[in-house]
């Protein structure tokens, strides 16, 4: 059973833990915000990459269209020349060029058709992917809003938590407070635990007989001779 002094220390520990929780949460918020901002930026980059792919395909389509126009002009030129030549070998040479040019036009047409199909698919995929990304971006924005709200709440809580801790500290005798602070520097919470069946409930090790007796008396602050936590007796 906790004595009056250990009860005060337990209250102090509770206030201390609450303040440290708030400080820890506040310290972690920038990490959470940065992570969320990165997710949002990655999604926006994914949208931009999809749009860029569509744009590149559109540019390639225009290049093919331009090249085809040039080749068609060349074909027309060869056909006009063919009408003017008199010699058979010149006629045959132009026929060969015409055939090659027509074949090139055919290849370009196939490329254009293939690219148009690819462009349609890319536009469709980009639209679908963008819709999904936009939805995720909105979710990340909402989460950022909740983080801002959490930050505001924590900042409003921290002053009250500091005041509550200071009030408890003021009510505890300095030697006792000094022991608590010394112990708390080297351990993780909880630093005030029960001694039950001659065992520290912090480290779960058996305490020495002298420590066991002192804790049962409850006359002064006694620490575990294994882990250093402050002990109180629990029958």
C-alpha angles and dihedrals in degrees: 000000000000117000123222092266094049090044088057090048091049089054089048090051091050091052091044093051091048092052092047090049091054092046091047092049091048091049091050095049095082088055091051091046093048091049091050092046089052092051089050092048091048090053091049089049089051090054091048091049091052091050091047091053091052090047092051091051090049090051091049089050091053091048091053090047091051093046091049090052090052093048092048089052089051090050091052089049092052091049092050090048090050090058091057103045120099103189121083095222091053090048091050092047091053090046088055091049090048091053092048091048092048089050090051090051090050091052091049091050090053091049090049093051091047091048092048090054090047091047092052091050092046092050091048093048092044091052093049094044092047091052090053092045092048090053091051091046090054089050090052090048090052090049090051088052090053090049090052089050091048091050091051091049093048092049089052091048098047097070091050090047092051091048092049091050093048091051092053092045090052090055095053124082113254097240090053092046090049091055091048092051093047092051094043092056093065103037143058119238133308095054095160111063141159125265107220127173088356090301130117108238090210101059095011091227124134113257125223119269092249092053091046091054095046092050091050090051091051093200097128142008110286126187131206111263089218107047102008097238120148110255135208127186121261114183 
